[in-house]
């Protein structure tokens, strides 16, 4: 049975590639935990190299952003709201795809497939499921391009966290002769710990330093953005300037780090289900009760922001284990956050725009699916073994 399924996948991939004139061009579509919009990246993987051909960002409307964020919390009529939001999201994905094709002067026939991550609205691997809403069939219909979607659920079915999935791509693109750490700072921050190539090539060795590791370190921008919006009306802290003007409250920071997630060993992953404004409000309230002296002098909102920057920075710094650190995702634009990360550089120093890395990863994962190659790393996610990730929707 397994052989027949694998043959079917390979046959389908072969047919698609014949139809695409052996195209190695894939589009990755990514809308992350920050809920700010869709990044679309067109990549050419010919000769097993990654060449970025184009990138566009299509922001969400305020209405869609609110719809998606509300689905991340339990509420009324969730099924209807989820259906409406998933259709709207697929249309934004299609809009981003068409804009990218126009920008690169290519057509749907030039593209092997779209890798569409979908929008995570629930991530509960401990309960055996993860949910990324999307309408991949509609996306295939609107674009005329085959779609690979639902990347995370197979890893969860195999006992894994379903996240992070990007370390395999990071290893393929960013590995070097020295150990490195790559951190994506989106709404949630995730780290990939890459061994030196000489050690990674020793497949027979199972020493920790010889395998790729990775996990979610904790909040990235999600608390920073939410707190900033509540107190300034702005969707994010531009360049981290507001947080930089505050003072880190060391006692509060220590209290934040008492959250059990930070002490949980990998494999582990998290999301807005844990780190959200309700979590922050509860922590601030509990801290005030534990620290009577604070009642006379409340911590200012700006000082809380500064303390949240330190929380993100220090949780990442603890994870990278002294490696050279390369950062991608929206967090790279937060000057104060980058300042607090030791020896941090943008992935631009490695030749890849930091705002394109995650979408590129899902273009790469779509290609791995078409080649019937595993996309997960069991040492990262905790799955029982390697699995081919993604469900294919033919054009």
C-alpha positions in Angstrom: 0.0 0.0 0.0 2.8 2.4 1.0 4.6 1.6 -2.2 1.5 2.3 -4.3 0.9 5.7 -2.6 4.6 6.6 -3.2 4.4 5.6 -6.8 1.2 7.7 -7.2 2.9 10.7 -5.8 5.9 10.3 -8.0 3.7 9.7 -11.1 1.7 12.8 -10.4 4.9 14.8 -9.9 6.4 13.5 -13.1 3.2 14.3 -15.0 3.2 17.9 -13.6 6.9 18.4 -14.5 6.3 17.1 -18.0 3.4 19.6 -18.3 5.5 22.4 -17.0 8.4 21.6 -19.4 10.5 20.4 -16.5 10.0 23.7 -14.6 11.9 24.0 -11.4 10.1 27.3 -10.6 7.9 27.3 -7.4 6.1 30.0 -5.6 5.9 30.1 -1.8 3.0 31.8 -0.1 3.3 32.7 3.6 1.0 34.5 6.0 2.4 34.2 9.5 1.4 34.7 13.1 1.7 38.5 12.8 -1.3 38.6 10.5 0.0 41.5 8.5 -0.3 40.1 5.0 1.0 37.6 2.5 4.5 37.3 1.2 4.9 35.6 -2.2 8.3 34.5 -3.4 9.1 33.0 -6.8 12.2 30.7 -6.7 14.0 28.7 -9.3 15.5 25.5 -7.9 17.2 24.3 -11.1 20.5 22.5 -10.5 19.6 22.2 -6.8 20.4 25.9 -6.3 18.0 28.5 -4.9 17.6 31.6 -7.1 15.0 34.1 -6.0 13.2 35.6 -9.1 10.8 37.9 -7.4 9.0 38.9 -4.2 5.8 40.8 -3.5 3.9 41.6 -0.2 0.2 42.0 -0.2 -1.1 43.5 3.1 -4.3 42.2 4.6 -7.2 44.6 4.8 -8.2 45.6 8.4 -11.3 43.4 8.0 -9.4 40.2 7.1 -6.8 40.9 9.7 -9.5 41.1 12.4 -11.2 38.0 11.0 -8.1 36.0 11.2 -7.1 37.2 14.7 -10.5 36.6 16.1 -10.3 32.9 14.9 -7.2 32.5 17.0 -9.5 32.7 20.1 -12.6 30.6 20.7 -15.8 32.4 19.8 -19.3 32.2 18.3 -20.1 30.8 14.9 -16.5 29.8 14.3 -17.2 27.5 11.4 -18.9 30.1 9.3 -16.3 32.7 10.2 -13.5 30.3 9.4 -15.0 29.5 6.0 -15.4 33.1 5.0 -11.9 34.0 6.2 -10.4 31.0 4.3 -12.0 32.1 1.1 -10.9 35.7 1.5 -7.3 34.4 2.3 -7.2 32.3 -0.8 -8.2 35.3 -2.9 -5.3 37.3 -1.3 -3.0 34.4 -2.1 -4.2 34.5 -5.7 -3.8 38.3 -5.9 -0.2 37.9 -4.6 0.5 35.2 -7.1 -0.8 37.2 -10.0 1.2 40.3 -8.9 4.3 38.1 -8.7 3.8 36.6 -12.1 3.3 40.1 -13.6 6.4 41.4 -11.8 8.6 38.6 -13.2 6.9 38.5 -16.6 6.0 34.8 -16.3 2.8 32.9 -16.7 1.1 30.1 -14.8 2.5 27.6 -17.3 6.0 28.5 -16.2 5.3 27.5 -12.5 5.5 23.9 -11.3 3.4 24.6 -8.1 2.5 26.9 -5.3 3.4 26.1 -1.8 0.7 27.7 0.3 1.2 27.5 4.1 -2.2 28.8 5.1 -3.0 30.8 8.2 -2.5 29.1 11.5 -5.6 29.6 13.7 -5.0 26.7 16.1 -1.9 24.8 16.9 -2.5 21.9 19.3 0.0 19.2 18.6 -0.3 17.9 22.2 -4.0 17.1 21.3 -3.0 15.7 17.9 -4.0 18.5 15.5 -2.9 21.8 13.9 -5.1 23.9 11.7 -4.0 26.3 8.9 -7.0 27.7 7.2 -6.8 28.0 3.4 -8.8 27.1 0.3 -6.2 25.4 -1.8 -8.7 24.1 -4.3 -10.0 27.7 -4.9 -6.4 28.9 -5.1 -5.6 26.3 -7.8 -8.8 27.4 -9.6 -8.0 31.1 -9.5 -4.3 30.8 -10.5 -4.3 27.8 -12.9 -1.3 26.4 -10.9 -1.1 23.2 -8.9 -1.1 23.9 -5.1 0.7 22.1 -2.3 -0.9 22.9 1.1 -1.4 21.4 4.6 2.2 20.9 5.3 2.1 20.5 9.1 -0.6 17.9 9.7 1.4 14.8 8.5 4.2 15.5 11.0 1.6 15.9 13.8 0.0 12.6 12.8 3.4 11.0 13.2 3.6 12.3 16.7 5.6 15.5 15.9 5.0 19.1 16.8 4.3 20.0 13.1 6.6 23.0 13.7 9.0 24.4 13.0 9.3 23.1 9.5 11.8 25.7 8.2 15.0 24.2 9.8 15.3 21.7 6.9 15.3 24.6 4.4 17.7 26.6 6.6 20.0 23.7 6.6 19.9 23.3 2.8 20.5 27.0 2.2 22.5 28.4 5.1 24.8 25.6 6.3 28.5 26.4 6.4 31.8 25.1 7.6 31.1 26.5 11.1 28.0 26.1 13.3 25.3 28.7 12.8 21.9 29.7 14.2 19.1 31.0 12.0 16.2 32.7 13.8 12.9 33.6 12.2 11.3 36.3 14.2 7.7 36.5 13.1 4.8 36.5 15.6 6.5 33.6 17.2 10.3 33.2 17.1 11.8 29.9 15.9 15.5 28.9 15.8 17.4 26.5 13.6 20.7 25.3 15.0 22.8 24.2 12.1 25.9 22.1 12.6 29.1 22.6 10.7 28.9 20.9 7.3 31.7 18.5 8.2 29.7 17.2 11.1 26.3 17.3 9.3 27.8 15.0 6.6 28.5 12.3 9.3 25.0 10.8 8.9 25.9 7.8 11.0 26.7 10.1 14.0 23.8 10.9 16.4 25.7 13.4 18.5 23.6 16.5 19.2 26.1 18.7 17.5 26.0 16.7 14.3 22.3 17.1 13.6 20.0 20.0 12.7 17.9 21.1 15.7 15.2 23.6 16.0 12.2 24.8 18.0 10.1 27.8 18.8 11.9 29.9 21.4 8.7 31.8 22.4 7.1 35.1 21.5 8.7 37.1 18.7 6.6 40.1 17.6 3.2 39.0 18.7 3.2 40.5 22.2 5.2 43.5 21.1 2.7 44.3 18.3 -0.4 43.7 20.4 0.9 45.8 23.3 2.0 48.6 21.0 -1.4 48.7 19.2 -3.3 48.8 22.5 -1.3 51.8 23.8 -0.2 53.7 20.7 -2.8 52.8 18.1 0.0 51.7 15.8 0.0 48.1 14.4 3.7 47.7 15.3 6.6 49.5 17.0 8.3 51.1 14.1 12.0 50.2 14.3 11.5 49.4 18.0 11.7 53.1 18.8 8.9 53.1 21.5 10.4 50.1 23.3 13.9 51.5 23.1 12.6 54.6 25.0 11.4 52.4 28.0 13.3 50.8 30.8 13.5 47.0 31.3 12.0 45.9 34.6 14.3 43.1 35.5 12.0 41.7 38.2 9.1 41.6 35.7 11.3 40.0 33.1 12.3 37.3 35.5 8.6 36.8 36.3 7.8 36.4 32.6 10.5 33.7 32.3 8.6 31.7 35.0 6.2 30.7 32.2 6.7 26.9 32.0 7.1 26.9 28.2 10.6 28.5 28.5 11.8 25.6 30.6 10.3 22.9 28.5 12.9 21.0 26.5 12.6 20.6 22.7 11.0 19.4 20.6 8.4 22.1 21.3 6.3 24.7 19.5 3.9 27.4 20.5 1.7 30.1 19.2 -0.9 32.7 19.9 -2.9 30.1 21.9 -0.4 30.8 24.7 1.4 34.1 24.0 -1.4 36.7 23.6 -2.7 39.8 25.3 -4.7 37.7 27.8 -1.5 35.9 28.8 0.3 39.3 29.2 -2.6 40.9 31.2 -2.7 37.9 33.5 1.1 38.0 34.1 1.0 41.8 34.8 -1.9 41.3 37.2 -0.2 38.4 39.0 3.0 40.3 39.2 1.3 43.3 40.9 -0.2 41.0 43.5 3.2 39.4 44.2 5.0 42.8 44.3 3.1 45.1 46.6 5.7 47.8 46.1 4.5 48.1 42.5 1.1 49.3 43.6 2.6 52.7 44.5 4.3 53.0 41.1 2.8 51.1 38.2 5.1 50.0 35.4 4.5 52.3 32.5 3.3 50.8 29.2 6.6 51.8 27.6 8.5 50.0 30.3 6.4 46.9 29.7 7.3 47.2 25.9 11.0 47.4 26.8 10.7 44.4 29.0 8.9 42.4 26.2 11.7 43.3 23.8 14.1 41.8 26.4 12.0 38.7 26.8 12.1 38.0 23.0 15.8 38.8 22.8 16.9 36.8 25.8 14.8 33.7 25.0 16.5 33.7 21.5 20.0 34.3 22.9 19.6 31.4 25.4 18.7 29.1 22.5 21.4 29.9 20.0 24.2 28.6 22.3 26.8 31.2 21.2 26.6 30.4 17.5 26.9 33.1 14.8 23.3 34.3 14.5 21.4 35.2 11.4 17.9 36.7 11.6 15.0 36.8 9.2 11.4 37.8 9.5 9.8 41.0 10.6 11.8 41.2 13.8 14.9 42.1 11.8 13.3 45.6 11.3 13.2 46.1 15.1 16.5 48.0 15.7 16.3 47.7 19.4 15.6 43.9 19.3 18.5 43.4 16.9 20.8 45.4 19.2 20.0 43.1 22.1 20.8 39.9 20.1 24.5 39.0 20.4 26.4 39.1 17.1 23.2 39.2 15.1 23.1 39.8 11.4 20.4 39.8 8.8 20.2 36.8 6.5 20.9 39.4 3.8 24.6 38.8 4.7 24.1 35.3 3.4 22.5 36.5 0.2 18.8 36.0 1.1 16.5 38.9 1.9 15.2 38.4 5.5 11.6 39.2 4.4 11.6 36.4 1.8 13.1 33.4 3.8 9.9 31.9 5.1 8.0 32.1 1.9 11.0 30.6 0.1 10.9 27.7 2.6 7.4 26.8 1.6 8.3 27.0 -2.1 11.1 24.5 -1.3 8.8 22.3 0.7 6.4 22.2 -2.2 9.3 21.0 -4.4 10.2 18.4 -1.8 6.6 17.1 -1.9 6.6 16.9 -5.7 9.9 14.9 -5.5 8.3 12.6 -2.8 11.1 13.6 -0.4 10.6 14.1 3.3 10.1 17.7 4.4 10.3 17.3 8.2 13.3 16.7 10.5 12.3 14.2 13.2 15.1 15.6 15.5 13.4 19.0 15.3 9.7 18.1 15.5 9.8 14.9 17.5 8.0 12.9 14.8 8.4 9.1 14.7 10.2 9.4 11.4 10.7 11.3 8.1 7.5 12.1 6.2 6.5 13.6 2.9 4.6 16.8 3.8 1.8 18.4 2.0 -1.4 17.7 0.1 -1.5 18.3 -3.7 -4.3 20.1 -5.5 -3.8 19.7 -9.2 -4.4 22.7 -11.4 
